[in-house]
Amino acid sequence: MDDPFSQWRTRRKELETLARKILGVQEGASLDELKAAYRQHAKATHPDTNPEDADSHEKFLNVKAAFLVLAKGKEEVLHDISQLPEPAEMMDPEEYLRWWVKKWG
């Protein structure tokens, strides 16, 4: 295994693509654009404004998750909600150590 982080990076890109689709923003959108899209979609999908829609809670949570995925790194207080384990947790500790020593000596 050359790079244990490649699987994490690939999954991260997939999540970012899906999040952009949910919020309807382009790649490289600013934090202000993300916030505006989030507010618009959150208001439209909030369970309190859609009591007749049984899936509104799930839709609202998806909008919130999409915002957090895209805003990560643009504002320190936001956390990654991708539920991915850290790359070191995805492999055997001995395998990770061998990779680390090979990569960094």
Order of alpha helices (4+ residues) and beta strands (2+ residues): alpha-alpha-alpha-alpha
